[in-house]
Amino acid sequence: MSLTRQDQATVAVLAYAPTAGACRGVAVVSPGASGFFFYSNEGNPREAIHVHVRNSDGEAKFWLTPTVYLADSDGFDARTLRDLRDAVVANQLLIERAWNDHFA
């Protein structure tokens, strides 16, 4: 399933400095001041569907399958991680569609 027009309005391409292999990412959702995104170079072979989140407080990575769960984090407290996980769950279908469209 591809992105709807409304979803496409939410998805934006971000340019990153070519350091540490993070050349480019795709912004998926941005509730509040947190940016949810994935990198265009997600490994070879590509890792399973997941999303990164970053803001001025820290960063984290959430796997989307088989259920949404925290893979790694640095800087966020437990309450913020719960809120971020809730945001990933609420936007899971959008994130999955964006991932599949981007890597198709």
PyMOL commands that set and color helices and strands:
alter all, ss='L'
color gray80, all
select helices_A, chain A and resi 5-10+78-90+92-103
alter helices_A, ss='H'
color red, helices_A
select strands_A, chain A and resi 12-15+24-29+35-39+50-55+58-63+69-74
alter strands_A, ss='S'
color yellow, strands_A
deselect
rebuild
show_as cartoon
